Amino acid sequence: MGLKKNKLAVELAVTGIALVAAWLVMYAAFATPYPFYVVASGSMVPALEVNDILIVQGHETIDRVEVGDIIVFDRPDGADTVIVHRIDDIVSEDPRVLRTIGDANQISIPGTDYPITAEYYIGKVVYVIPQIGIVTQILAPPINYILIAVIVGVMIYKHRRDSRGPASADTDVGDLDDVPRDGEYSAPETGDTASPHDDVLKDATEPDNGTPDKGEQNPGKS
């Protein structure tokens, strides 16, 4: 009995160390403790759909992003909510202040889309994994951590393998920064009538508690 308890303690310790190590590696790679987010609403349709997982790069600082980039940030008027929108204008350079807008929205919303400063900025969306965010509604930690890490690892491996293809072949897949989603993005026409709303995000590692989405991010990020 004592040996079984010791074995279980060792396994739990190893698992805990592995998770901490994985978190440290992700933090070093993405410069943010939360590099994965799940889209929870539709203001960025068609570029981003509900339940898409976003990979966010914190090394892309606010000084490096440009108009047209999709970024993740804390809502200025209520920092407990995380928003993903597209940069619409650089209002000021010193200090840098951004104004954003949802692709499905007709206007930028004060207190949500601007003013976005370094205080609220989290990172730039560098890749989108379509619809995988549904696992966060089904699986609890640490299973969802592991599954997301495996998916991202396979995606990175495939991209690097394709990039190292035969010299004679055309293997240039482009910069992931320029591909918000698989395929080309087309901005909505000015005639679209989607009502303004925030595209709020959930931390991809937070399980869904079964309550209706009320535009608030799960407490894991705040």
N, C-alpha and C positions, 0 to 999 in steps of 0.2 A: 504493500500500500504506500509505504514511504517513497519507494522508487518511482511509482506512478506520479505521485505529487511532485517530486523533484523534476521528472521529465516534463510534466505539464508546465511547471514554472519556467524551465529552460526554454520551452517552445514559445511561451508567451513573451519572455524577455527578448528572444531572437526576433519575433514578429514585431515587437515594439521598436527595437533598434532599427529593423529594416524600414519601417514606416517613417521613423525620424530621419533616417539617412535619405530616403526617397524625397521627403519634404525639403531637406537641405539642398539636394541636387536640383530640384525644381526651382527653389528660390534663387539659387545661383544662376540657373539657366534663363529664368524669366524675370528676375528682379522684382518679384511680387509673391507674397505668400499664397495668393489665390490666382493661379494662372488659367484656371478653367471656370467658365461660367455657362449657365444654361439660359437661353432666351425664353422669357416667360410671357411675352406679349407681342403684338404684331406691328409696331410702328416702323419696323425696318424691313417689312415685306416689300419687294420680293427678295432682297439681298439676304435677309435673315428670316428664318421661319421659327415659330414656337417649337421648343425642344431641341433646337440646334445647340451644339456645344461650341463655345468660342475659346480659342487659345489666344491669350493676351500676353503681349510682350512689354514688360516694364522698362526694358533697356531702350525702347523707343520713347525717349522722354518728350515732354510737351514742347520742347524747343525744336524737336526734329520732325514733328508731324506737320502735315500740310492739308490744305483744303481738299476735301474728297476722301480723306482717310476716315476709317471707322474706328472710334475710340470708346473706351469704357471709363466711366468717371462716377464719383459720388455726386448725387444731386445737390446743387448748391443750396436749395431751399429744402433741407431735410436730408442730411448726409447718411441716414440709415437706408437709403434707397440707392441702388446702383443702376446706372442707365448706360445703354449702348446706342449711340447716334453717330451720324456722319458730320464731319467738320464742314460748316457752311461758310465761315468767314474767320479770319484772324483779325480780331478787333484791335489788338495792341501788341507791340513787340517787346516793350520794356516797361513793366513786366508783360509776359505773354498772356494774352486773354483770348479765349476762343468762343465762338458761337457755333452751336451745332443745330441739327434738325433731323427728325426721323424721316426716312425716305417716303413713308406713307403719310406724312403730315404736310400740311400746306404752310405752316408758319413755325417759327422758333418760339418756344414757350419760356417767358421770363421765369427765372428761378429753377428751371429744369435744363434748358438748353444753353443758358448763359447767365452770368459770366463763368466760364470754365477756366480756372487758374491752376497752377501747380498744386495747390492745396487739395483740389478735388480730383485731379487727373490720376488715373490708375495705369492705363497702358493702351497700346494700339492693338486692335484685332489683327492677327497675322494669318489665322487660318480658321476655317469653320468645318466642323464634323456634323453633317446633317443628321438630325433626328435621334442621335444617340443619347441625348439628355433624358429620354424617357426612363433610362435605367435608374436615375436618381429618385424616381417615384416608386420604384419597386425594391431596390436593394439598399441596405443600410451599410454604413461604414463597418469594417474597412473594405468590404467587397466592392463597393462602387469606386473607391480609390484605385484598387488593383485593376479593375476592368478598364477604367479610363486611362490608366498608365499604360496598359497593354495596347489599347487602341492607338494612343498617341505614339508609342514606340514603333508599332507596325507602320504607321503612317510616315514617320520620319525615316525609317529604314527603307521603305519603298521609294520615297522621294530621292534619297541619296543613291540608291541602287540605280534608279532611272537616270540620275544625273551623271553616273559613271559608266554609261553605256558605251558601245563601240564608237570610236572616233569618227567612223564613216557614217554613222547614223545620226539623224537629227534628234537628239535627246534633250534639247533645251526645253524644260517645262516652265520656264519663267520664274520670276520671283514670287514666292507665296504672298508677299506683302501686296502684290498687285492683283491677287485673286481672292476677293472676300469670300467667294463661294465657288464650288465646282461650276464651271461655265462662266460665260460673260454676264456681267450685271448691266441691266438697262434701267436707267432712272425712270420713275413714274412720270407720265405726262402731266402737264399743268392742269389738265382738265379733271384729274382724279379727285374724288370727293371724300377720301378717307378722313375721318374725324381725327383731330389731334389727340395723341395719347403718348404716354411714355413707354419705351421698350425697356421694361425692368428686367433685371437679371437675378438669377439665383446662383449661389455658389454650387458648382457642379458636384461637390462632395457632400452636400447637405441633403438628407432624405426628405421626400415630400411628406408633410404631416397630415395630408388628406384634406386640409382646409382650402376653401376657394381662394384663388389668387386675387389679392386686393391691391396690387400695385406696390407691395412692400417686398424688399429682398429678405431672404431668410437671415436670421441673426448671425449666421456663421461668418459673414464678411465684416459686419459692422464693428 
